[in-house]
């Protein structure tokens, strides 16, 4: 699995404290969604190399931490970062 670390701009609305506690898998998924908003689970799984079950657990944890939101229903669900003001 490729985990890319990028410098976050000082004027960014990203909650540094929230992402500092992420596991490697969570960070890989968060980073992928940040670069590819409205991505589906199959795409995220293929691009991060995570198994679907692992990805499902990671996405649930990111949603619980209020970092990611699911959009849509059933098989049409996509994921994007949660807006900081919501």
N, C-alpha and C positions, 0 to 999 in steps of 0.2 A: 504494500500500500504506500502510495506517495503522499506525504504530508508536506504541504508548502506553508512556510511561514512568511508572512509579508508584514512590512512595517505599516502600522495603522496611523493615518494622518492625525495630527493634533486636533484638528477641527472636526474630527469624526464624531458621529452620534453613537458609536458602538460603546457599550458598557464594558469597559476593560475589566472590571472586577468580575463580571459574569462570565466572560470568556477565559479568564485566567485559571479557573478551576476545571476546565474541560479536559476530558481524557483525550488521548491521541485520536481515537475513532470519532469522538464528538467534534473535535477540532477539524478533522478532515471533512466531515459532513457539513459542518457550519461554513467552512471556507468554500466548499463546492457550491453550496446554496447561495452564498454571498456573491459568488462570481456568475452563477447561473440561476437566477431567480425563476420561480415557477417550474422547477424540475420535478419530475415524477420519481417514484421510488426505484423503478427499474433503471432509469438513467443514472441516478445517484449510486446505486449498487454497482453498476457496470464501471462507472468512472472512478469510484473510490476503492473498488475491489472487495467491498464488504459483502458477506453473505446476506441474503434478504432478511433472515430472522434477526441477525445482528443489527442490520440497518433499522429494522422496525423498532428495536429496543432503543437504539441511539436517537431516533427521531422522537420517540415518546419522552425520553429524558430531556432533549432540547426543547420540546414543547412545554414540559413541566417547569423548566427553567425560564420560560417565557422568552426564548431566543428565536424560536421558529414557529410558524403557524401553518396549518394545513388548510388548503383551499380546495373546495369541491367535495364530491361525495363518491363513495364506492371506488370504482376503478379509475375515476377521473381526478383523483386527488393529486395536487401538486403542492410543493413546499416552498415557502419564502421566509425571509427574515421578518421577525415581528418589528413593526415600527416602534421606535423608542417612546413615543407619546401615547401608546395604546395600552 
